[in-house]
């Protein structure tokens, strides 16, 4: 699949879910803030409870670019933990290595962040980690490896080019952008995580 095709798919998915998933999708979404297809402009019928919960689940999946099986596993683990299951889900997802690479400003989209990880550009505490699902623990530092820092994409990131399209840096990250280094200082809290989703509806979807 080409980059252009992926981009178009992300724009279409953004319109379907009602949230811009990439910086490029923001512009398209502002022009056409309605679902894709010939009936996209038509007034929506009253949605069923199932449809509303399904859309919230799909929103959460899309923002972390997860497969259904991956999100279901996160739910199964979260419901066994103390606290509100939906909040625990998001707080857990936010410690994924690819998510933190994105939040730190080392990439422009979650898919770019994932590629940076799988292509072995990212170190955690000085060791290469190529699993996007790797959970970073408080106190651990992620960094673009020195050899990769000299490449154009990461030079662009180090100059702060992505910060204008990303949400405000969350309080659980301490980032040195010029060094392409970031430390997870503490566990994320749901209220701080820049994810658009009614997490209780996701829980209700899986619990049905």
C-alpha positions as MATLAB code, in Angstrom:
seq = 'XXXXXXXXXXXXXXXXXXXXXXXXXXXXXXXXXXXXXXXXXXXXXXXXXXXXXXXXXXXXXXXXXXXXXXXXXXXXXXXXXXXXXXXXXXXXXXXXXXXXXXXXXXXXXXXXXXXXXXXXXXXXXXXXXXXXXXXXXXXXXXXXXXXXXXXXXXXXXXXXXXXXXXXXXXXXXXXXXXXXXXXXXXXXXXXXXXXXXXXXXXXXXXXX';
ca = [
       0.000    0.000    0.000;
       1.433    3.376   -1.015;
       1.770    6.353    1.314;
      -0.872    8.219   -0.701;
      -3.335    5.348   -0.384;
      -2.712    5.124    3.368;
      -3.240    8.863    3.682;
      -6.542    8.703    1.818;
      -7.705    5.836    3.992;
      -6.881    7.803    7.130;
      -8.811   10.837    5.820;
     -11.821    8.671    4.988;
     -11.679    6.951    8.374;
     -11.396   10.355   10.073;
     -14.612   11.519    8.441;
     -16.355    8.261    9.275;
     -15.427    8.462   12.963;
     -15.842   12.217   13.292;
     -12.268   12.887   14.483;
      -9.144   13.926   12.529;
      -6.615   11.093   12.864;
      -3.691   12.814   11.108;
      -2.584   16.428   10.495;
      -3.443   16.001    6.808;
      -6.900   14.748    7.732;
      -7.548   17.926    9.738;
      -7.721   20.067    6.569;
      -9.953   17.602    4.732;
     -12.112   17.180    7.808;
     -12.621   20.937    8.151;
     -13.793   21.099    4.520;
     -16.041   18.055    4.768;
     -17.073   17.487    8.392;
     -19.503   14.718    7.485;
     -19.160   10.988    6.790;
     -17.865    9.830    3.388;
     -20.131    8.469    0.674;
     -23.048    9.833   -1.295;
     -25.269    9.991    1.783;
     -22.651   11.606    3.982;
     -24.338   15.006    4.013;
     -27.741   13.573    4.813;
     -29.038   13.945    8.323;
     -28.237   10.862   10.308;
     -30.998    8.687   11.618;
     -31.142    8.240   15.353;
     -28.343    5.837   16.127;
     -28.854    2.739   18.206;
     -27.017    2.325   21.498;
     -24.957   -0.391   19.824;
     -23.909    1.916   16.976;
     -22.860    4.673   19.381;
     -20.773    2.284   21.481;
     -19.283    0.686   18.384;
     -18.176    4.070   17.058;
     -16.464    4.966   20.345;
     -14.651    1.645   20.311;
     -13.560    2.234   16.724;
     -12.401    5.735   17.642;
     -10.143    4.386   20.374;
      -8.810    1.672   18.069;
      -8.067    4.170   15.287;
      -6.230    6.664   17.487;
      -3.781    3.972   18.561;
      -3.988    2.146   15.182;
      -4.746   -1.175   16.860;
      -6.258   -4.391   15.579;
      -9.497   -5.518   17.209;
      -7.757   -8.433   18.918;
      -5.213   -6.051   20.469;
      -7.849   -3.710   21.916;
      -9.918   -6.597   23.252;
      -6.837   -7.903   25.064;
      -6.273   -4.452   26.618;
      -9.893   -4.478   27.833;
      -9.575   -7.986   29.307;
      -6.473   -6.958   31.262;
      -7.931   -3.599   32.375;
     -11.135   -5.059   33.799;
      -9.093   -7.136   36.233;
      -7.345   -4.051   37.598;
      -8.711   -1.719   40.287;
     -10.179    1.550   39.065;
     -12.490    2.455   36.192;
     -11.891   -0.028   33.391;
     -12.119    2.544   30.585;
      -9.629    4.870   32.217;
      -7.274    1.996   32.967;
      -7.447    1.000   29.279;
      -6.385    4.433   28.042;
      -3.710    4.836   30.699;
      -2.265    1.473   29.688;
      -2.414    2.218   25.941;
      -0.662    5.521   26.513;
       2.445    3.745   27.830;
       2.903    1.933   24.505;
       6.250    2.841   22.960;
       4.720    3.996   19.665;
       2.243    6.254   21.488;
       5.020    7.916   23.490;
       7.193    8.376   20.394;
       4.263   10.285   18.895;
       3.490   12.335   22.017;
       7.163   13.272   22.330;
       7.113   14.852   18.873;
       9.533   12.396   17.252;
       6.864   11.540   14.642;
       3.887   13.267   13.085;
       1.348   10.423   13.209;
       0.875    7.177   15.128;
       1.727    5.218   11.965;
       4.998    7.126   11.555;
       5.777    6.511   15.211;
       5.138    2.798   14.796;
       7.392    2.686   11.744;
      10.174    4.403   13.688;
       9.944    1.672   16.318;
       9.712   -1.317   13.967;
      12.606    0.008   11.867;
      14.755   -0.073   15.019;
      15.313    3.662   15.356;
      14.202    3.855   19.011;
      16.140    3.039   22.169;
      14.628    2.479   25.624;
      17.189    2.987   28.371;
      19.922    2.632   25.740;
      18.679   -0.621   24.179;
      16.890   -0.982   20.838;
      13.225   -1.914   21.203;
      11.375   -2.734   17.983;
       7.979   -3.688   19.464;
       5.438   -0.844   19.222;
       3.380   -2.496   21.986;
       6.289   -2.405   24.453;
       5.060   -0.772   27.674;
       7.357    1.972   28.908;
       7.608    2.194   32.699;
       7.848    5.427   34.710;
      11.477    6.482   34.901;
      12.432    4.916   31.576;
      13.883    7.043   28.781;
      13.182    6.641   25.082;
      15.510    8.145   22.527;
      16.137    8.090   18.798;
      19.402    6.186   18.373;
      22.392    8.440   17.539;
      22.899    7.097   14.006;
      19.236    7.706   13.144;
      19.276   11.234   14.566;
      21.320   12.404   11.573;
      18.626   11.384    9.067;
      16.289   14.008    7.607;
      13.003   12.831    9.233;
      14.473   12.997   12.708;
      16.320   16.247   12.017;
      12.940   17.695   11.072;
      11.462   16.349   14.314;
      14.353   17.725   16.398;
      13.684   21.180   14.924;
      10.171   21.018   16.383;
       8.368   20.700   13.055;
       5.726   18.330   14.446;
       4.872   20.238   17.600;
       2.514   22.618   15.763;
       0.249   19.753   14.688;
       0.421   17.656   17.859;
      -1.501   18.188   21.101;
       0.201   20.037   23.943;
       2.939   17.962   25.547;
       1.340   15.971   28.391;
       2.622   16.355   31.932;
       3.815   12.780   32.245;
       6.573   13.309   29.665;
       9.832   15.218   30.044;
      11.101   15.834   26.513;
      14.378   17.184   25.172;
      13.414   17.581   21.540;
      16.805   18.755   20.323;
      18.311   15.569   21.781;
      15.346   13.481   20.559;
      15.025   12.101   24.059;
      12.032   11.748   26.385;
      11.434   10.298   29.837;
       8.136    8.952   31.136;
       8.202   10.643   34.526;
       5.055    8.999   35.919;
       2.045    6.966   34.906;
      -0.386    8.836   32.612;
      -3.820    9.830   33.901;
      -6.820    9.569   31.603;
      -7.696   13.273   31.921;
      -4.269   14.220   30.516;
      -4.216   11.799   27.590;
      -5.025   13.592   24.304;
      -7.429   10.933   23.040;
     -10.998   11.651   21.919;
     -13.200    8.854   23.205;
     -16.016    8.159   25.662;
     -14.186    5.282   27.295;
     -17.180    4.118   29.342;
     -18.992    3.356   26.092;
     -16.050    1.227   24.975;
     -16.327   -0.741   28.195;
     -20.089   -1.118   27.696;
     -19.489   -2.347   24.137;
     -17.219   -5.148   25.320;
     -19.286   -5.952   28.399;
     -22.543   -6.433   26.484;
];
